[in-house]
Amino acid sequence: MRKNIRAFKILLVEDNPGDVRLTEEVLKDGKYQYELDVVADGEEALAYLLRRGEKYADASTPDIIFLDLNLPRKDGREVLAEIKSHDKVKHIPIVVLTTSEAGPDIMHSYQLHANCYITKPVDINRFNEVIRGIENFWFNIVTLPSYNQ
């Protein structure tokens, strides 16, 4: 197992407060340290990532993005397309973490270069397992780039 010498930075793009709270709880009890930033809509996600406006001028680059598809203002599909079109942020892995099991949503997300697509389980224990699986794969097995920002 890789030694964690720094906290992993996660941007959670999620408008459901219950899912935010559950994700925070699962990560809090995980193997690694995290800096979790949460934004509740697509417009705010893009402002964060592209450091638009005073609020996000000093935002750090996340190691990974957990992206819901069904968001207010700008949905996750639009956010995914825009992220992957910007040279400054297109390299950041994006885990689509959504309730949709629709084949067209899955296909479209991969066509827009999502790194993986996971349907959120409704069962709390299964949700915990899914987040642990994401944690193990992305923070233990995969080598992520390091940012000096």
C-alpha positions, 0 to 999 in steps of 0.5 A: 500500500502506498504511503500517503504523504499528503491529503488527497483533494476531491471536488464533489459536485453534488446538489443533494445534501444527504449524498454530500453528508454521506460521502463526507462520513464515508471518506472521514472513516477512510484510509486516507486524508482528504480535503473535500470541497463541495459545490452544489451546481454545474456553474459553481463547479466550473467557477471553482475549477477555472478559478472564476471570481473572487470566491474561487481565485485561490481554489486548489486543483483537485486530484479527482472530481466526483460529478453528479449528472443531475445538477441545477443551473448547468447539468453534469453532462455540460460540466463534463464536456466543458471540463474536458475542453479546457487544457487547464483542467481536462487532465483531472480524473472525473468519476461520474457518481449519479443515480442514473442507470440509463444507457444513453447517460452512461454512453454519453458520459464516456463519449465526453471522456469521463474516467468512470461511471458509477451508479450511486447505490441507494443502500447505505452499506453498498454506498460505503462499499462503492466509495471504499472501492473508489478510494482504493482504486484512485488513491492506492492503485492509480498514480495521480499527478502532483500539483504545485498549486 
